[in-house]
Amino acid sequence: MKKAIYQTKSDIIYEEIKNDIINGKYEPNERIIISEVARQFGASDIPVREAMRQLESDGLIQSKPYVGAVVTNFDQDDIRKIYQIRTVLEGMAARMAVKNIGQSHLKKLNSLIAKMRRACQSENYGLLSNLNRDFHEVIYSASGNEYLKGTIFALWNMSVRARAIFTFVSNRALEAVEEHEKILGAIEIKNGVLTEKLIIRHMTSHLKALKLYFEQQEKK
């Protein structure tokens, strides 16, 4: 029974810290002190450590000797390599999905875009990031290839820290929503080739925004 309670608490702590990292509340290389997190959530160290293990598995934090848990910094070369693979696979998955997408999918995608716009207006970039993932997941799930989808989201998890780009690069959030609208438009007219091109363009724009972020960081 206690284990179930701890797991529930761990999930809450994990989601809160993950969103704080994505929203930029924690800076890259900033320490996250277990005792302080436990006090903040009124929990023992156990669920906090469980949450930390999940965050480390996601690549959001790193454990450093004599320091403890710190927020992972962007590694430009690693992100670039991951995006090279993601761009090809996600374009392929989107093209394959178009023929399988029906009215229920379109309704869901339209709803997600509306929620994204509201998240932009309220500058809730953690929510926007989650909605962004949901949007892509609806599309890639319709590809009919669970191995392709699984590979894509394994790569997403490896580059999850890059989701914070909505916070760090101005205007990228709104640009991304507008790109999603164009992707949805191509899906609605059942144009798989155009959908693939727009996904690739979307990924390329995101990578350019990340490059801009890296350049800004180097100047500091």
C-alpha positions as CSV (number, residue, x, y, z in Angstrom):
1,M,0.0,0.0,0.0
2,K,2.8,2.4,0.9
3,K,4.6,1.6,-2.3
4,A,1.5,2.7,-4.3
5,I,1.3,5.9,-2.4
6,Y,5.0,6.6,-2.9
7,Q,4.7,5.9,-6.6
8,T,1.8,8.3,-6.9
9,K,3.8,11.0,-5.1
10,S,6.8,10.2,-7.3
11,D,4.7,10.7,-10.5
12,I,3.5,14.1,-9.2
13,I,7.0,15.2,-8.3
14,Y,8.4,13.9,-11.7
15,E,5.8,15.8,-13.7
16,E,6.2,19.1,-11.7
17,I,10.0,19.1,-12.0
18,K,9.9,18.1,-15.7
19,N,7.5,21.0,-16.5
20,D,9.7,23.4,-14.4
21,I,12.8,22.3,-16.5
22,I,10.9,22.7,-19.8
23,N,9.5,26.1,-18.7
24,G,13.0,27.3,-17.8
25,K,12.5,27.6,-14.1
26,Y,15.6,25.5,-13.7
27,E,18.7,26.7,-15.7
28,P,21.1,24.2,-17.4
29,N,23.6,22.9,-14.9
30,E,21.5,24.1,-11.9
31,R,21.5,21.7,-8.9
32,I,18.2,20.1,-7.8
33,I,18.6,19.3,-4.1
34,I,16.6,16.2,-3.0
35,S,16.0,17.4,0.5
36,E,14.6,20.8,-0.8
37,V,12.3,19.0,-3.3
38,A,11.1,16.7,-0.5
39,R,10.3,19.6,1.7
40,Q,8.5,21.5,-1.1
41,F,6.2,18.5,-1.8
42,G,5.8,17.4,1.8
43,A,7.4,14.0,0.9
44,S,10.2,11.8,2.1
45,D,13.3,11.4,0.0
46,I,12.1,8.1,-1.4
47,P,9.6,9.4,-4.0
48,V,11.9,12.2,-4.8
49,R,14.7,9.8,-5.7
50,E,12.3,7.8,-7.8
51,A,11.3,10.9,-9.7
52,M,15.0,11.8,-10.1
53,R,15.7,8.4,-11.6
54,Q,12.9,8.9,-14.2
55,L,14.2,12.5,-15.0
56,E,17.7,11.1,-15.5
57,S,16.3,8.4,-17.7
58,D,14.6,11.1,-19.8
59,G,17.9,12.9,-20.1
60,L,16.6,16.0,-18.2
61,I,19.0,15.7,-15.3
62,Q,22.4,14.1,-14.7
63,S,24.0,12.8,-11.5
64,K,27.4,14.2,-10.9
65,P,29.9,12.9,-8.2
66,Y,30.2,15.2,-5.2
67,V,27.5,17.5,-6.7
68,G,24.3,15.5,-7.0
69,A,21.5,16.0,-9.6
70,V,22.0,18.9,-12.0
71,V,19.8,19.9,-15.0
72,T,21.3,18.6,-18.2
73,N,22.8,21.2,-20.5
74,F,22.1,21.1,-24.2
75,D,24.7,19.2,-26.2
76,Q,24.5,20.7,-29.7
77,D,26.1,17.9,-31.6
78,D,24.0,15.2,-29.9
79,I,20.7,17.1,-30.5
80,R,21.7,17.7,-34.2
81,K,22.4,14.0,-34.7
82,I,19.1,13.0,-33.1
83,Y,17.2,15.5,-35.2
84,Q,18.8,14.2,-38.4
85,I,17.3,10.8,-37.7
86,R,14.0,12.1,-36.4
87,T,13.4,14.3,-39.4
88,V,13.6,11.3,-41.8
89,L,11.5,9.0,-39.6
90,E,8.8,11.5,-38.7
91,G,8.4,12.6,-42.3
92,M,8.0,9.0,-43.3
93,A,5.5,8.2,-40.5
94,A,3.4,11.3,-41.4
95,R,3.3,10.3,-45.1
96,M,2.2,6.8,-44.2
97,A,-0.4,8.1,-41.7
98,V,-2.3,10.3,-44.1
99,K,-4.3,7.5,-45.8
100,N,-5.4,6.2,-42.3
101,I,-6.5,9.4,-40.7
102,G,-10.2,9.8,-40.4
103,Q,-12.6,12.3,-38.9
104,S,-11.9,11.4,-35.3
105,H,-8.2,12.0,-35.8
106,L,-8.9,15.4,-37.5
107,K,-11.2,16.4,-34.7
108,K,-8.5,15.6,-32.2
109,L,-5.8,17.4,-34.1
110,N,-7.9,20.5,-34.5
111,S,-8.7,20.5,-30.8
112,L,-5.0,20.2,-29.9
113,I,-4.1,23.1,-32.2
114,A,-6.8,25.3,-30.4
115,K,-5.3,24.3,-27.0
116,M,-1.8,25.1,-28.3
117,R,-2.9,28.6,-29.2
118,R,-4.3,29.1,-25.8
119,A,-1.1,27.8,-24.2
120,C,0.9,30.3,-26.3
121,Q,-1.3,33.2,-25.2
122,S,-0.8,32.2,-21.5
123,E,2.9,31.5,-22.1
124,N,2.4,28.0,-20.6
125,Y,5.3,26.4,-22.5
126,G,5.3,23.2,-20.4
127,L,1.6,22.6,-21.5
128,L,2.5,23.6,-25.1
129,S,5.3,21.1,-25.2
130,N,3.0,18.3,-24.0
131,L,0.3,19.3,-26.6
132,N,3.0,19.4,-29.3
133,R,3.9,15.8,-28.4
134,D,0.2,14.8,-28.4
135,F,-0.3,16.3,-31.9
136,H,2.6,14.4,-33.4
137,E,1.6,11.2,-31.6
138,V,-1.9,11.3,-33.1
139,I,-0.3,11.4,-36.5
140,Y,2.4,8.9,-36.1
141,S,0.1,6.4,-34.4
142,A,-2.0,6.4,-37.6
143,S,1.1,5.3,-39.6
144,G,0.1,1.7,-38.8
145,N,3.7,0.8,-37.9
146,E,4.2,0.5,-34.2
147,Y,8.0,-0.1,-34.6
148,L,8.4,3.2,-36.4
149,K,6.3,5.0,-33.9
150,G,8.3,3.4,-31.0
151,T,11.6,4.4,-32.5
152,I,10.5,8.0,-33.1
153,F,9.4,8.5,-29.5
154,A,12.5,6.8,-28.1
155,L,14.4,9.5,-29.9
156,W,12.0,12.1,-28.6
157,N,12.8,11.0,-25.0
158,M,16.5,11.2,-25.8
159,S,16.0,14.9,-26.8
160,V,13.3,15.9,-24.3
161,R,15.4,18.8,-23.0
162,A,15.2,20.4,-26.4
163,R,11.4,20.8,-25.8
164,A,12.4,23.8,-23.6
165,I,13.2,25.7,-26.8
166,F,9.7,27.2,-26.7
167,T,10.9,29.1,-23.6
168,F,14.3,30.1,-24.7
169,V,13.7,31.3,-28.3
170,S,11.2,34.0,-28.7
171,N,8.4,33.5,-31.3
172,R,9.3,29.8,-31.8
173,A,6.1,28.7,-29.9
174,L,3.8,30.6,-32.2
175,E,5.7,29.6,-35.3
176,A,5.4,26.0,-34.3
177,V,1.6,26.3,-33.9
178,E,1.3,27.9,-37.4
179,E,3.4,25.0,-38.8
180,H,1.1,22.5,-37.2
181,E,-1.8,24.2,-38.9
182,K,-0.2,23.8,-42.3
183,I,0.6,20.2,-41.6
184,L,-3.1,19.6,-40.6
185,G,-4.2,21.3,-43.8
186,A,-2.1,18.9,-45.9
187,I,-3.5,15.9,-44.0
188,E,-7.1,17.2,-44.5
189,I,-6.6,17.1,-48.3
190,K,-5.0,13.7,-48.1
191,N,-1.7,14.8,-49.5
192,G,0.9,12.5,-48.1
193,V,3.8,13.9,-50.0
194,L,3.0,17.5,-48.9
195,T,2.5,16.3,-45.3
196,E,6.0,14.7,-45.3
197,K,7.6,17.9,-46.7
198,L,5.9,20.1,-44.1
199,I,6.9,17.8,-41.2
200,I,10.5,17.9,-42.5
201,R,10.3,21.7,-42.8
202,H,8.9,21.9,-39.3
203,M,11.7,19.8,-37.9
204,T,14.3,21.9,-39.7
205,S,12.9,25.1,-38.3
206,H,13.0,23.7,-34.8
207,L,16.6,22.7,-35.3
208,K,17.5,26.2,-36.5
209,A,15.9,27.6,-33.4
210,L,18.0,25.3,-31.3
211,K,21.1,26.4,-33.1
212,L,20.2,30.0,-32.4
213,Y,19.8,29.1,-28.7
214,F,23.3,27.5,-28.7
215,E,24.8,30.6,-30.3
216,Q,23.1,32.8,-27.7
217,Q,24.5,30.6,-24.9
218,E,28.0,30.8,-26.2
219,K,27.9,34.6,-26.1
220,K,27.1,34.6,-22.4
